[in-house]
Amino acid sequence: MPKDTIIITAESQDGNYWRDLWRERELLAFLAWRDLLVRYKQTFVGIAWTVLKPLAVILVYTFVFGVLAQLPSHGVPYTLIVLTGLLPWQLFSTVMLVSSDSLLSNAHLVQKVYFPRIIIPVSSIVVCIVDHLVSFLIIFLMLAWFGVAPGWQFLLLPFVTFLAVCCALGLGLIAAALNVRYRDVRQLLPILLQIGVFVCPVGYATSLVSERWQWLYALNPVVGIIDAFRWCVLGKTELIFPPSILVSIVFAVVSLAVGVRVFRRAEPSFADAM
């Protein structure tokens, strides 16, 4: 049998699977580029929506939490509190939502062509990451507007971005595998993410949570992501609960490992279940 001959089976060995994944890297890049083009096709404002949407939410949250509720901010402009909570939350929620729905959105590919299916959720989150990087423009504008100079911690933001993506992708892979067989996941996940805005420190600082409950609160992995992001931009440890960051790091490793395993075990049945 020629060395270049590839036998496709429903149950691929892990070694062949990851080799196939590397071989199909151009497909991953093509799907990611396709999603980027479709994202803002036939929009008048285009990629500027990446900046305008969070700006509108920031204004509303600042008015509700900062003006009406008058929550404390330890001397930091409340707009920056909301900004440093909203951007990492949007990255986490969009990565999880997009990756969980990616298989159903590309059912025609799953049913017709063989390739490592994990390419689909991974390629789908590239748009989310690009949007997040573009939204960094808001950070620079707000810091300049309020005259706040970031410290050396600002250089750690790429790590925090990677941490958020790993946490969300791990959960997204599990949700994607479940979504193929149980379509209720598609309806339930947006509801859970809407609730998550209020159970995560998006519009307020973690320091507002009673010390009695902070350890329990820190078990939410998104808390550590937001705390890390907030510390990198503002450099104030009094706004955060530092152990929450360690919880998020551990969760990112575990969730990504479990997510890949669950996705791989369910992968042979994707085409039949759609």
C-alpha atoms as one frame of an Amber mdcrd trajectory, in Angstrom:
protein
   0.000   0.000   0.000   1.465   3.447  -0.932   2.709   5.527   1.957   0.489
   8.477   1.007  -2.686   6.422   1.163  -4.981   7.536   4.010  -7.702   5.235
   5.292 -10.625   7.159   6.797 -12.463   5.426   9.620 -15.087   6.554  12.112
 -12.732   5.852  14.989  -9.417   7.500  14.246  -6.438   7.009  16.488  -5.330
  10.074  18.341  -1.993  10.188  16.539  -3.671  10.161  13.120  -6.259  12.653
  14.257  -3.785  15.329  15.275  -1.716  14.632  12.176  -4.849  15.176  10.088
  -5.538  18.357  12.016  -2.114  19.729  11.103  -2.585  18.647   7.490  -5.878
  20.567   7.304  -4.517  23.784   8.817  -5.244  25.623   5.577  -8.911  24.679
   5.938  -8.893  26.191   9.423  -7.469  29.428   8.038  -9.996  29.438   5.171
 -12.996  28.962   7.478 -11.732  31.677   9.821 -11.261  34.080   6.900 -14.737
  33.209   5.580 -16.291  34.037   8.972 -14.436  37.347   9.096 -15.746  38.338
   5.667 -19.325  37.290   6.451 -19.296  39.024   9.834 -19.507  42.546   8.443
 -20.754  41.874   4.929 -23.296  44.465   3.754 -23.007  46.540   6.933 -22.786
  50.310   6.583 -20.563  50.864   9.627 -18.551  47.660   9.184 -15.949  46.708
  11.750 -16.714  49.916  13.690 -19.593  47.966  15.288 -16.899  46.205  17.314
 -16.265  49.513  19.066 -19.758  51.029  18.991 -21.590  48.108  20.623 -19.448
  47.897  23.779 -19.383  51.698  24.015 -23.175  51.780  24.154 -23.255  49.078
  26.853 -20.537  50.861  28.839 -22.580  54.078  28.874 -25.690  52.247  30.115
 -23.833  50.291  32.809 -21.983  53.399  33.970 -25.265  55.256  34.346 -27.017
  52.399  36.179 -24.210  51.237  38.490 -22.140  54.395  38.784 -24.718  57.191
  38.722 -27.951  55.644  39.981 -26.597  52.948  42.325 -23.433  54.965  43.131
 -21.334  51.867  43.751 -17.829  52.577  45.082 -14.849  52.369  42.710 -11.828
  53.104  44.967 -11.086  56.382  43.215 -11.172  54.904  39.710 -13.609  56.450
  37.182 -16.581  54.107  37.128 -16.500  53.972  33.355 -13.150  52.171  33.608
 -14.630  49.686  36.093 -17.326  48.798  33.582 -14.895  48.805  30.643 -12.505
  46.355  32.298 -15.382  44.071  33.200 -17.309  44.189  29.946 -14.517  43.486
  27.441 -13.287  40.197  28.976 -16.890  39.118  29.597 -17.804  39.746  25.952
 -14.782  37.746  24.804 -15.662  34.816  27.066 -19.376  34.799  26.243 -18.991
  35.193  22.477 -16.296  32.507  22.221 -18.445  30.084  24.189 -21.622  30.908
  22.269 -20.059  30.835  18.805 -18.071  27.639  19.378 -21.092  25.846  20.853
 -23.214  26.649  17.785 -20.472  26.161  15.182 -21.227  22.534  14.289 -24.907
  23.180  13.597 -24.029  26.275  11.586 -21.704  24.175   9.415 -23.793  21.006
   9.252 -23.375  20.821   5.460 -19.621  20.414   5.904 -19.895  17.888   8.718
 -22.216  15.648   6.703 -20.321  15.678   3.415 -16.552  15.960   3.914 -14.069
  14.291   6.260 -11.748  16.469   8.302 -11.077  16.794  12.035 -14.301  18.401
  13.228 -12.542  20.363  15.949 -11.403  22.685  13.166 -14.923  24.142  13.009
 -15.227  25.483  16.591 -11.585  26.589  16.636 -11.905  28.517  13.364 -15.190
  30.085  14.479 -13.643  31.804  17.497 -11.046  33.668  15.413 -13.679  36.325
  14.693 -14.260  36.770  18.436 -10.552  37.207  19.082 -10.185  39.746  16.262
 -13.162  41.704  17.590 -11.613  41.678  21.055  -8.309  43.002  19.736 -10.084
  45.780  17.837 -11.993  46.728  20.990  -8.631  47.458  22.648  -8.971  50.813
  20.897 -11.645  51.649  23.486  -9.170  50.954  26.295  -6.600  53.379  24.901
  -9.231  56.043  24.272 -10.724  55.746  27.763  -7.353  55.700  29.508  -6.323
  58.814  27.590  -9.689  60.511  28.303  -9.408  59.970  32.071  -5.655  60.551
  32.171  -4.847  57.084  33.552  -1.451  55.626  32.680  -1.307  51.798  32.635
   1.502  50.046  34.473   3.717  47.138  33.502   0.781  44.794  34.104  -0.688
  45.976  30.803   1.836  43.747  29.031   0.108  40.681  30.524  -3.167  41.321
  28.683  -2.347  38.808  25.899  -2.059  36.108  28.570  -5.434  37.110  30.040
  -6.961  36.986  26.562  -5.529  33.493  26.072  -6.855  32.466  29.485 -10.371
  33.653  28.626 -10.319  31.885  25.260  -9.168  28.588  26.809 -11.894  28.666
  29.475 -14.616  29.525  26.975 -13.416  27.122  24.279 -13.260  24.209  26.720
 -16.878  24.804  27.724 -17.822  25.556  24.121 -16.494  22.206  22.895 -18.587
  20.376  25.475 -21.647  22.447  24.563 -21.025  21.888  20.835 -20.959  18.118
  21.311 -24.166  18.243  23.360 -25.776  20.707  20.976 -25.638  18.248  18.095
 -27.744  15.693  19.962 -29.758  17.943  22.300 -30.898  21.149  20.588 -32.128
  22.490  23.920 -28.536  23.541  24.582 -28.849  26.061  21.757 -31.752  27.725
  23.561 -30.440  27.398  27.106 -26.934  28.763  26.666 -27.880  32.371  25.740
 -30.138  32.501  28.806 -27.319  31.341  31.081 -24.962  33.904  29.578 -27.485
  36.685  30.156 -27.674  35.688  33.820 -23.867  35.548  33.907 -23.634  39.302
  33.363 -25.009  39.815  36.870 -23.253  36.951  38.691 -19.879  38.063  37.335
 -18.185  41.371  38.265 -18.962  43.049  34.931 -20.641  46.204  36.186 -18.987
  46.267  39.609 -15.703  45.394  41.298 -15.116  42.056  43.056 -14.211  43.992
  46.200 -17.923  44.777  46.667 -18.586  41.117  47.466 -18.515  40.407  51.192
 -15.251  38.829  52.399 -17.330  35.999  53.801 -18.440  35.003  50.310 -15.423
  35.933  48.190 -13.924  32.423  48.172 -17.217  30.964  47.020 -17.597  33.743
  44.467 -14.082  33.080  43.162 -15.080  29.536  42.132 -16.737  31.183  39.149
 -13.866  31.051  36.604 -15.014  34.222  34.843 -14.404  36.184  38.052 -10.684
  35.463  37.826 -10.603  36.396  34.144 -12.259  39.757  34.798 -10.113  40.375
  37.884  -6.949  39.661  35.904  -8.053  41.935  33.064  -9.019  44.709  35.498
  -5.689  44.448  37.316  -3.718  44.535  34.043  -5.435  47.727  32.904  -5.894
  49.587  36.198  -3.168  48.022  38.344  -5.249  48.199  41.553  -5.270  45.029
  43.652  -7.885  46.476  46.020 -10.494  46.079  43.279  -9.971  42.335  42.851
  -9.682  39.046  44.739  -6.261  37.694  43.588  -6.894  33.969  44.367  -9.685
  34.027  41.786  -7.059  34.323  39.042  -5.437  31.056  40.131  -8.859  29.373
  40.046  -9.352  30.557  36.459  -5.943  29.247  35.370  -6.666  25.798  36.800
 -10.149  25.822  35.294  -8.798  26.776  31.860  -6.437  23.780  31.792  -9.041
  21.321  33.075 -11.944  22.575  30.948  -9.902  22.583  27.745  -8.624  19.045
  28.371 -12.104  17.762  29.235 -13.679  19.682  26.361 -11.334  18.167  23.779
 -11.884  14.681  25.194 -15.697  14.998  25.206 -15.680  16.476  21.707 -13.436
  13.716  20.345 -15.548  10.946  21.857 -18.745  12.373  20.381 -17.218  13.306
  17.023 -17.881   9.999  15.139 -21.643  10.431  15.650 -21.922  14.087  14.574
 -22.888  13.430  10.948 -25.570  10.867  11.908 -27.093  13.058  14.633 -27.556
  16.128  12.419
